[in-house]
Amino acid sequence: ALWCLMMSLTPTRGCLLDLPWEDILVPHILCHLPLQQLLSLQRVSKSFQSLIQLYLANMRCFDSSQIAPAIPRAAFVNLLKDNEVLQQLALQNCSDWLTDRELLPVIGQNHHLHQIQLKGCAQLSRHALVAISLSCPNLRQLSLAHCEWVDSLSLRSLADHCKALEAVDLTACRQLKDEAICYLVQKCSRLKSLSLAVNANVGDVAVEETAKCCPELEHLDLTGCLRVKNDSIRVLAEYCPKLRSLKVKHCHNVAESSLSILRSRGVELDVEPPLQRALVLLQDVVGFAPFINLQI
């Protein structure tokens, strides 16, 4: 309905565009429209084009997935060239072309960013993470999943400058080892969510240090961390009373003897109890779930 209203009004009728742009239109009306529709609105008139440019320069949240399945490089550069007030930046469908050349200017002029999503942006380099650490002191959430360019030096820079971090996703950042993770959690003790999934180099040392340094930890993903064993899970149970979920699927050295402690506290686990796993396996084999009398 709002879209139809805006399309039906023109500058000559003196209605919509007579409202204060910065005080009314930008913060209270345009913010409710999808970004793709706002870009189409620029074609209505030169006045509308100026209005949308003003909106783009003052937008707090940019999510590339709102525009199209694949945003062109030139469009990305043009959309954010005048913006210095971004708080959230999500670039999830730009992996085919996004490099440091396009990202660094945006990071360098936006010092209020507190949430950045770079999942799968494989063509960036460690310089991108260093730039983020130097330009975004208030960063709270950062996703670097499947960014194999992340190394220990760039992660150290992040830890040194972004101590307010609460959520970090390092899934499949395969260059990272225990030492780098330990440095991160020692500096960023406010962490509530951490993913170290799909990293064969991460083991008990990193998990135990995370447990001891991050008492506010609520979510930890260790999926596929083959070097993690029972001892570190017990330390996690001891030092992280606020833990709500733990993922340890494909951690073959983690057994029920350590998980049962967390399970008894109501922590959500992605591994079923041994009896339930056996029943599921039996059902898959014979095609039905048997009735078993567990009363002894």
Residue, then its C-alpha position, 0 to 999 in steps of 0.5 A: a500500500l505504501w509503495c502504491l501511494m508513493m508511485s501515485l504521487t508526483p512532485t507536481r501534486g505537492c504531497l509526498l515530497d513536500l514532507p521533510w526529507e531527512d526528518i520524515l521521509v528517510p527515517h520513517i517512510l523509506c526505511h519500510l520499503p525493500l531496497q530493490q523497490l527504492l532503487s526502482l523509485q529513482r526512475v519516477s523523477k529527478s526529485f525522487q532520484s535525489l531523495i533516494q540518494l539521500y536515503l542511501a547516504n543515510m542508511r544504517c543497514f545494507d544487505s546485498s541479498q535484498i537487491a538481487p540474486a547477484i548484485p553487480r560490482a558497479a552497483f555496490v560501489n555506487l550505492l555505498k559511495d556516500n554512506e558514512v553511517l552504516q551499522q550493519l553490512a551483509l555481503q552474502n552474495c558478492s563472493d564472485w567479485l568482491t575484493d579488497r578494492e571494493l570493500l576497503p573504502v566502505i569499511g574505511q568510511n564507516h566507523h559505526l559498524h557493529q555487525i558485518q557478514l562476509k560469509g563465503c567472500a573468498q576473494l578478500s584477503r587478510h587486509a580486509l580483516v585488518a581494515i575492519s579491526l582498525s575502523c570498527p572499534n564497536l564491532r559486535q558480530l562478525s561472520l567470516a565463515h568459509c573465508e580461508w584467507v583469515d590467518s593468525l596475524s589478521l585475527r590478532s589484529l581483530a582481537d586487539h582492536c575489537k574487544a566488544l565482540e559478542a559473536v564470531d563465526l570462523t567456520a572453515c577458516r582452516q589456517l587458524k590453529d589453537e594459538a590464534i583462537c586462544y589469543l582471540v578469546q583472551k582479548c574478547s572475553r564478552l563472546k557469547s557465540l563462537s563457531l570453530a566448525v570444520n577446522a581440523n587444527v582446532g583442539d582441546v587447548a582452544v576449547e579450554e581457553t575459550a571456556k576459561c576466558c568467556p564465562e558469558l558463552e552461550h553458543l559454541d559450534l565445534t562441528g567436525c573439530l576432530r582433535v577435540k576430546n572429552d577433557s575440554i568438554r568437561v572444562l566447558a561444562e565447568y566454566c560456562p554456566k550460561l551455555r545454551s547450545l553445543k554442536v559436536k557432530h563428527c567430533h569422534n573423540v567426544a563421548e557421552s561421558s562428557l556430554s551427559i553433564l551438559r545434557s543434564r543442564g538442558v544444554e541443546l546438543d546436536v548429538e543424540p543420547p546413545l540409546q536414542r541413537a541406537l533406536v534410530l539406527l535400528q529403525d533405519v535397518v529394520g524399518f520400524a521402532p521396536f517397543i523396549n521395556l526399560q523398566i528393570 
